């Protein structure tokens, strides 16, 4: 079955009237002009808005757009004991930045971090809502470690802490949980660390919870043979190059679902749906019989909001057309 999916983020600010509301609210909150509760109310409003936009675009598997996330690491790190937040660093080779977490003591889970926001988003979504959690390897790799001394030990401590978080999300009704590990596409030698941490993270989740490994901002070519054995149900992979991960799909036997990043999330140019559908038809023997989601190659915060919407419309159209061709 072919369906469409958002990856994680969606632009929370746009050029149309009213689409600057969250930016203004954050500025007012920073000066003390509005309260925490008032800022949360605005974030709730924008979350409902971007969920509705994803659904209007025809997306089957939506996210909350990560409207409340100032970056991909700090929201998780702030919720765990043992982290402090330091200065800004560039997020891979993009024009966005993240606040670098610093481990100053044992990493421990104290209370749910994302559950309240997930429950609100689920109350507004009419389609399946994906919960997204930054994975232990990426969080460890991009943080400063002043406590553990070894990357593997650091990642395992985070995995043990985040296991409580994903279990809390599952208990709150999350039936699809994506673990984002973009750092592995740039550091493939660390794969054993990721594999061990991921196994700890998903251990004990209900069998009714579908788990997805989210990789992006780079391809998994050269690593796909190992990735197919990871303890997740779906592999989220960037597939922009025919000579990259896309070509490796033909070489390996596996039973997992696939979230295929076939639309460039870092380029405003819109793909021709017919071209992408033909690529999928060429891979019919590989894709048939498994769950497949058509998606952008990464989160859409790099694009103008109107362009992000049209990318999702394109993903939905591709999924519909390909499903008809596969029938």
C-alpha positions in Angstrom: 0.0 0.0 0.0 1.3 3.4 -1.0 0.5 6.4 1.1 2.0 9.8 1.8 3.7 11.2 4.9 5.3 14.3 6.4 8.7 13.7 7.9 8.8 15.9 10.9 8.8 19.7 10.8 6.6 22.1 8.8 7.1 25.9 8.5 5.4 27.6 11.4 5.7 31.1 9.9 4.5 32.2 6.5 4.0 35.3 4.4 0.3 35.4 4.5 -1.7 37.5 6.9 -1.8 35.9 10.4 1.1 33.5 9.7 3.6 35.7 11.7 1.5 35.2 14.8 3.8 32.7 16.5 7.0 34.7 15.8 5.3 37.8 17.3 4.1 35.8 20.4 7.6 34.4 21.0 9.1 38.0 20.9 6.4 39.2 23.3 7.1 36.3 25.6 10.8 37.0 25.6 10.1 40.5 26.9 7.6 39.4 29.5 4.6 40.9 27.7 2.7 37.6 27.6 2.7 34.6 29.9 3.8 31.0 29.3 0.1 30.1 29.1 -0.6 32.7 26.5 2.4 31.6 24.4 1.2 28.0 24.7 -2.2 29.0 23.4 -0.7 30.6 20.3 1.4 27.5 19.7 -1.7 25.4 20.1 -3.4 27.5 17.5 -0.5 27.2 15.0 -0.2 23.5 15.6 -3.8 23.0 14.7 -3.3 25.2 11.7 -0.3 23.2 10.3 -2.0 19.9 10.9 -5.0 21.1 8.9 -2.7 22.2 6.1 -1.0 18.8 5.9 -4.4 17.1 5.8 -5.7 19.6 3.2 -2.6 18.7 1.1 -3.8 15.1 1.2 -1.1 13.7 3.5 -2.0 10.3 5.2 0.5 10.3 8.0 0.8 13.8 9.5 2.9 15.4 12.3 2.4 18.3 14.7 4.9 20.2 12.5 7.2 20.5 15.5 5.8 24.0 16.0 7.0 24.2 19.6 10.5 23.0 18.7 13.1 25.7 18.5 15.5 23.1 17.1 15.8 19.3 16.9 17.8 18.7 20.1 17.1 21.3 22.8 13.4 20.4 23.4 14.4 16.8 24.2 17.6 17.7 26.2 15.7 20.3 28.3 13.3 17.6 29.4 16.0 15.2 30.6 18.0 15.5 33.8 21.7 15.9 33.3 21.7 18.3 30.4 22.4 22.0 30.2 22.0 24.1 27.0 24.9 26.0 25.5 25.4 28.1 22.4 24.3 27.9 18.8 25.8 25.6 16.2 24.9 25.1 12.5 22.5 22.1 11.9 24.6 20.0 9.5 25.1 22.0 6.3 21.8 23.9 6.4 21.1 27.5 7.2 19.4 26.7 10.5 21.0 26.3 13.9 20.6 24.3 17.1 21.4 25.0 20.7 24.0 22.5 21.7 23.2 20.4 24.8 25.9 19.7 27.3 25.8 16.6 29.5 27.0 17.6 33.0 25.7 14.6 34.9 23.8 11.3 34.6 21.1 11.5 31.9 17.7 10.5 33.4 14.1 10.8 32.4 12.0 12.8 34.9 8.6 13.2 33.3 6.9 13.1 29.9 8.4 15.6 27.5 6.2 15.4 24.4 3.1 13.7 25.6 1.0 16.8 26.3 1.8 18.2 22.9 1.1 14.9 21.2 -2.3 14.6 22.9 -3.3 18.1 21.8 -2.2 17.4 18.2 -4.0 14.1 18.2 -7.2 15.9 19.3 -6.9 18.1 16.2 -5.8 15.5 13.6 -8.3 13.5 11.6 -5.6 11.2 10.1 -2.9 9.2 11.7 -0.6 11.4 13.7 3.1 10.5 13.9 5.0 11.1 17.1 8.7 12.2 16.5 11.5 11.8 18.9 15.2 12.7 18.3 17.2 9.6 18.7 19.8 8.8 21.3 22.7 8.5 18.9 22.1 11.9 17.2 21.5 13.6 20.5 24.8 12.1 21.9 26.8 12.8 18.7 25.8 16.5 18.5 26.1 17.2 22.2 29.1 17.9 24.4 29.8 15.1 26.9 31.3 16.2 30.2 30.2 13.1 32.1 30.4 9.8 30.4 33.7 10.0 28.4 32.7 7.6 25.6 30.2 8.1 22.9 28.7 4.6 23.2 28.1 5.0 27.0 26.6 8.5 26.4 24.2 7.2 23.7 23.2 4.2 25.8 22.3 6.5 28.8 20.2 8.6 26.6 18.5 5.5 25.1 17.6 4.2 28.5 16.1 7.6 29.4 14.2 8.0 26.2 12.8 4.5 26.4 10.5 5.9 29.2 9.5 8.7 26.8 8.5 6.5 23.9 6.7 4.2 26.2 4.8 7.2 27.6 3.9 8.3 24.0 2.7 4.8 23.3 0.5 4.8 26.4 -0.9 8.2 25.3 -2.1 6.6 22.0 0.9 7.0 19.6 0.6 4.2 17.2 3.4 5.4 14.9 6.6 6.7 16.5 9.6 7.9 14.4 13.1 8.0 16.0 15.1 10.6 14.1 18.8 9.7 13.6 20.1 12.1 10.9 23.6 12.1 12.2 24.2 8.5 11.1 24.2 9.5 7.4 27.4 11.6 8.1 29.0 9.2 10.6 28.5 5.7 9.3 31.3 4.2 11.2 29.2 4.8 14.4 26.5 2.4 13.2 27.1 -0.2 16.0 26.5 2.5 18.6 23.2 3.5 16.9 22.1 -0.1 16.6 22.7 -0.9 20.3 21.1 2.3 21.5 18.1 1.8 19.2 17.5 -1.7 20.5 17.4 -0.4 24.0 15.1 2.5 23.1 12.3 0.4 21.5 12.5 -2.5 23.9 9.2 -3.1 25.5 7.0 -1.1 23.2 3.6 -2.6 22.4 3.5 -4.6 19.2 0.7 -2.3 18.1 3.1 0.6 17.9 4.8 1.0 14.5 8.4 2.3 14.9 10.3 4.1 12.2 13.9 5.1 11.9 14.1 8.6 10.4 17.3 9.4 8.5 17.7 12.4 6.3 20.1 15.2 5.2 22.2 12.4 3.7 21.8 8.9 2.2 22.4 5.5 3.6 24.2 4.1 0.6 26.9 1.7 1.8 25.0 1.1 5.1 21.7 -0.2 3.9 22.6 -3.9 4.4 23.1 -3.3 8.1 20.1 -0.9 8.5 17.6 -3.5 7.3 18.3 -5.6 10.4 17.5 -2.8 12.9 14.6 -3.5 15.3 12.2 -1.0 13.7 9.1 -1.6 11.5 9.8 1.2 8.9 13.0 2.7 7.4 12.8 6.4 6.6 15.4 7.0 4.0 16.4 9.8 1.6 16.2 8.7 -2.0 17.0 11.7 -4.1 19.8 10.0 -6.1 19.3 7.1 -8.4 22.9 5.9 -7.7 22.5 6.2 -3.9 20.2 4.4 -1.4 17.6 4.0 -4.1 19.8 1.7 -6.1 20.6 -0.4 -3.0 17.0 -1.2 -2.4 17.2 -3.7 -5.2 20.2 -5.5 -3.7 18.8 -6.5 -0.3 16.0 -8.8 0.9 14.0 -7.3 3.8 10.4 -7.1 5.0 10.2 -3.7 6.6 8.1 -0.8 5.5 9.7 2.2 3.8 9.3 5.9 4.1 10.8 7.2 0.9 12.2 10.7 0.8 11.7 11.3 -2.9 10.9 15.1 -2.8 13.8 17.5 -2.1 13.0 19.3 1.1 15.8 21.8 0.6 14.9 22.9 -3.0 12.0 25.1 -3.9 11.7 23.4 -7.3 8.7 21.2 -7.4 9.1 17.7 -8.7 7.2 16.4 -11.7 4.8 13.7 -10.2 4.9 11.7 -13.4 8.7 11.3 -13.2 8.6 10.1 -9.6 5.8 7.7 -10.3 7.8 6.1 -13.1 10.7 5.7 -10.6 8.4 3.9 -8.3 7.0 1.7 -11.1 10.6 0.7 -12.0 10.9 -0.6 -8.4 7.5 -2.3 -8.4 9.0 -5.7 -7.5 10.9 -4.3 -4.5 8.0 -2.2 -3.2 5.0 -4.5 -3.8 3.7 -6.3 -0.7 5.1 -3.8 1.9 3.8 -0.5 3.4 5.3 2.4 1.6 5.0 6.1 2.4 6.0 8.8 -0.1 7.6 11.8 1.7 9.9 14.7 1.4 13.6 14.0 1.9 13.6 15.8 5.3 11.5 18.2 7.4 10.1 21.2 5.5 11.3 24.0 7.8 13.9 24.9 5.1 11.2 26.0 2.6 8.7 28.9 2.4 5.4 27.8 3.8 3.5 27.9 0.5 6.2 25.8 -1.2 6.2 23.3 1.7 2.4 22.9 1.2 2.9 22.2 -2.5 5.6 19.7 -1.8 3.1 17.8 0.4 0.4 18.0 -2.2 2.9 16.6 -4.7 3.8 13.7 -2.3 0.1 12.9 -1.9 -0.5 13.0 -5.7 2.5 10.7 -6.3 1.2 8.2 -3.8 -2.3 8.2 -5.4 -1.0 7.8 -8.9 1.5 5.1 -7.9 -1.1 3.1 -6.0 -3.3 3.2 -9.2 -0.4 1.9 -11.3 0.4 -0.8 -8.8 -3.2 -2.1 -8.6 
